[in-house]
Amino acid sequence: MIRYIQEYLSLGESLAVIFGVVLVVVQIRQQTKISRADHERQRKQSTIEFYNLLSSESYELLNTIGIKKLDLSSVNSDKEFRKSVVRYLGRLERLATGVATDVYDFDILCIMAGRYLIKKYEQFETYIEESRNSKNAPLLYREFELLIKDVKKYIEAYPDRSARELVRIKLP
């Protein structure tokens, strides 16, 4: 009788260990899912925040430029204007690098400012090309250029996508 009790206790212990391991695995999977969702939310939030900061800091420059296209001579004609242009393009390059490395969310950026960024790139394109040539720096603002190429493809593929649709698409 004692032998049977010992066998049942041993079986019970084994089942408890198995149940405990299963429970731990389930909890780890849940925590991983929660952590990923939080990370995605933070990525989206930081994308919006960085873009808003970029827009507010560059408001005066963009207001001065208006809709005209810029070239090297027009930018270099005024030292302060040149500084502002270089600072703005540097920030756009950081934004593009952040998107390329998944620090910032590409979909959110496209929906929020894709068409606008394309217009800004087109406005600065001549200046960028002439700067690359004059400095012998073919990679100058390259991430910004690559981002714009990707944004154009995205807008072509999803011309009417909204943030609400993006969230709904990613729901299980």
SVG drawing of the C-alpha trace seen along z (x, -y; Angstrom):
<svg xmlns="http://www.w3.org/2000/svg" viewBox="-9 -86 44 88">
<polyline fill="none" stroke="black" stroke-width="0.4" points="0.0,0.0 2.8,-2.4 4.5,-1.5 1.4,-2.5 1.2,-5.8 4.8,-6.5 4.3,-5.8 1.3,-8.1 3.2,-10.8 6.1,-10.4 3.6,-10.6 2.0,-13.6 5.3,-15.3 6.2,-14.6 2.8,-16.0 3.3,-19.1 6.7,-19.7 5.3,-19.3 2.4,-21.6 4.8,-24.1 7.0,-24.1 4.0,-24.5 2.8,-27.4 6.2,-29.1 6.3,-28.6 2.9,-30.1 3.8,-33.1 7.0,-33.7 5.1,-33.7 2.5,-36.1 5.2,-38.5 7.1,-38.3 3.9,-39.2 3.2,-42.1 6.7,-43.3 6.7,-43.3 3.4,-45.2 4.8,-47.8 7.9,-48.1 5.9,-48.6 3.8,-51.3 6.9,-53.1 8.4,-52.9 5.3,-54.5 5.2,-57.1 8.9,-58.0 8.4,-58.3 5.5,-60.8 7.5,-62.7 10.7,-63.0 8.8,-64.1 6.8,-66.7 10.1,-68.0 11.7,-68.1 8.7,-70.0 8.5,-72.5 12.2,-73.2 12.3,-73.7 9.2,-75.8 11.0,-79.0 13.4,-77.5 10.5,-75.8 8.5,-79.0 11.4,-80.9 11.9,-78.4 8.3,-78.1 7.9,-75.9 11.0,-76.8 13.6,-74.3 17.0,-74.8 20.4,-74.5 24.0,-74.8 24.4,-78.5 21.1,-79.6 21.8,-77.8 25.4,-79.0 24.4,-82.6 23.6,-83.1 25.7,-81.6 22.8,-81.3 20.5,-79.9 23.1,-77.3 23.4,-76.3 19.6,-75.9 19.5,-73.8 22.3,-71.5 20.8,-71.2 17.4,-70.3 18.8,-67.8 20.9,-66.3 17.8,-65.7 16.0,-64.2 19.0,-61.9 18.7,-60.8 15.0,-60.2 15.7,-58.1 18.5,-56.2 16.1,-55.6 13.5,-54.2 16.1,-52.0 17.2,-50.5 13.7,-50.0 14.1,-52.6 11.2,-54.5 8.1,-53.1 8.0,-53.2 4.3,-52.7 3.4,-55.5 5.9,-57.9 4.4,-57.1 0.9,-57.6 1.7,-60.7 4.1,-62.5 5.0,-60.4 3.8,-62.7 5.2,-65.8 8.6,-64.1 8.6,-63.4 7.9,-67.0 10.7,-68.1 13.1,-65.7 12.2,-67.0 12.7,-70.5 16.2,-69.7 17.2,-67.2 19.3,-69.5 21.1,-70.9 21.8,-67.3 23.2,-66.2 25.3,-69.3 26.6,-69.0 27.5,-65.4 29.5,-66.4 31.2,-69.4 32.3,-67.5 33.0,-64.3 30.6,-62.6 28.3,-60.3 26.7,-59.0 25.7,-62.5 22.0,-62.3 21.8,-58.8 19.5,-57.4 17.0,-60.2 17.1,-59.4 16.5,-55.7 13.7,-56.5 12.0,-58.6 12.3,-55.7 10.7,-53.4 8.0,-55.9 7.1,-56.3 6.7,-52.5 4.6,-52.4 2.3,-55.2 2.0,-53.5 1.0,-50.2 -1.3,-51.8 -2.5,-55.1 -5.4,-55.5 -4.1,-53.7 -4.9,-55.3 -3.5,-54.7 -6.8,-53.0 -6.5,-50.6 -2.9,-49.9 -3.9,-49.0 -6.7,-46.8 -4.5,-45.0 -2.1,-44.0 -4.7,-42.7 -4.8,-38.9"/>
</svg>
